[in-house]
Amino acid sequence: MMPSKLRHTENVVAIFNTMLERPQKRWYGLELANRANIGSATIYAALTRLESAGLLEATWERVDPSVVGRPRRRLYKLTREGARVGRSAVAEYQPRVVPSRSWPGWRPRPAGPTA
């Protein structure tokens, strides 16, 4: 069950979906943003919430910035609980669909059981 303070937002589900492709990998924020198609400013707020909820663990990369020519990266990895919650979030996710008027012939289907 997902912690009550963490909502099933599209961004959270996209992060889980991406991280679950390789659940043991340590991902850095911009890499996740690019893979999950989330803005770079938005990704860090979501990662902070996931870390605070105990669903991600975060560590600083162990490199010398002067040697690699860039700042150290914060690396994020799913916790065991994060992987469990993530699989559930991805499986249960129901996107809100806003049909485009440019889709010729598109008509909503009536709600109810499908055959």
C-alpha positions as CSV (number, residue, x, y, z in Angstrom):
1,M,0.0,0.0,0.0
2,M,1.3,3.4,-0.9
3,P,2.0,5.8,2.0
4,S,-0.9,8.1,2.5
5,K,1.2,11.3,2.1
6,L,2.4,10.2,-1.4
7,R,0.0,10.6,-4.2
8,H,-0.1,8.5,-7.4
9,T,0.8,11.4,-9.6
10,E,1.7,10.8,-13.2
11,N,5.3,11.8,-12.4
12,V,5.6,9.4,-9.5
13,V,4.3,6.5,-11.6
14,A,6.7,7.5,-14.4
15,I,9.6,7.5,-12.0
16,F,8.6,4.1,-10.6
17,N,8.1,2.7,-14.1
18,T,11.6,3.9,-15.2
19,M,13.4,2.7,-12.1
20,L,11.7,-0.7,-12.2
21,E,13.3,-1.4,-15.6
22,R,16.5,-1.9,-13.6
23,P,15.5,-1.9,-9.9
24,Q,19.1,-2.4,-8.6
25,K,20.6,0.5,-10.6
26,R,21.5,3.7,-8.9
27,W,20.0,6.5,-11.0
28,Y,20.9,10.1,-11.0
29,G,18.2,12.8,-11.3
30,L,18.7,14.1,-14.8
31,E,19.0,10.6,-16.1
32,L,15.6,9.7,-14.6
33,A,14.1,13.0,-15.8
34,N,15.2,12.2,-19.4
35,R,14.1,8.6,-19.3
36,A,10.7,9.3,-17.6
37,N,10.1,12.4,-19.7
38,I,9.8,14.6,-16.7
39,G,11.1,18.2,-16.4
40,S,14.4,18.6,-14.6
41,A,12.9,20.9,-11.9
42,T,10.0,18.6,-11.3
43,I,12.0,15.4,-10.9
44,Y,13.9,16.5,-7.8
45,A,10.8,17.5,-5.9
46,A,9.3,14.0,-6.6
47,L,12.6,12.3,-5.8
48,T,12.8,14.1,-2.4
49,R,9.2,13.1,-1.6
50,L,9.9,9.4,-2.5
51,E,13.1,9.5,-0.4
52,S,11.3,11.0,2.6
53,A,8.6,8.3,2.3
54,G,11.4,5.6,2.5
55,L,10.8,4.4,-1.0
56,L,14.2,5.5,-2.3
57,E,17.6,5.6,-0.8
58,A,20.0,8.3,-1.9
59,T,23.7,8.6,-1.8
60,W,26.3,11.0,-3.2
61,E,28.4,9.6,-6.0
62,R,32.0,8.8,-4.9
63,V,34.0,10.7,-7.5
64,D,36.4,13.7,-7.5
65,P,34.6,16.5,-9.4
66,S,37.9,17.8,-10.7
67,V,38.8,14.5,-12.2
68,V,35.4,13.8,-13.9
69,G,34.9,17.5,-14.8
70,R,31.4,17.9,-13.3
71,P,29.8,18.1,-9.9
72,R,29.1,14.9,-8.0
73,R,25.7,13.4,-8.6
74,R,23.1,12.3,-6.1
75,L,22.2,8.7,-6.9
76,Y,18.8,7.2,-6.2
77,K,17.9,3.5,-5.8
78,L,14.6,1.8,-5.0
79,T,14.3,0.4,-1.5
80,R,12.6,-3.0,-1.2
81,E,9.4,-1.2,-0.1
82,G,9.9,1.2,-2.9
83,A,10.0,-1.6,-5.5
84,R,6.9,-3.2,-4.0
85,V,5.0,0.2,-3.9
86,G,6.3,1.1,-7.3
87,R,5.0,-2.2,-8.9
88,S,1.6,-1.6,-7.3
89,A,1.5,2.1,-8.4
90,V,2.4,1.2,-12.0
91,A,-0.1,-1.7,-12.1
92,E,-2.9,0.4,-10.6
93,Y,-2.3,3.7,-12.5
94,Q,-5.2,5.0,-14.5
95,P,-4.2,7.9,-16.6
96,R,-6.6,10.7,-17.2
97,V,-7.2,10.9,-20.9
98,V,-8.0,14.2,-22.5
99,P,-9.1,13.3,-26.1
100,S,-7.9,15.7,-28.8
101,R,-10.5,17.1,-31.1
102,S,-8.0,16.4,-33.9
103,W,-8.6,12.7,-33.6
104,P,-11.1,12.1,-36.4
105,G,-13.7,9.6,-35.6
106,W,-12.9,9.4,-31.9
107,R,-15.9,9.0,-29.7
108,P,-16.0,8.0,-26.1
109,R,-17.3,4.6,-25.2
110,P,-20.0,4.1,-22.7
111,A,-18.8,3.2,-19.2
112,G,-19.4,-0.4,-18.2
113,P,-18.1,-3.9,-18.6
114,T,-16.2,-4.8,-21.7
115,A,-16.8,-8.0,-23.6
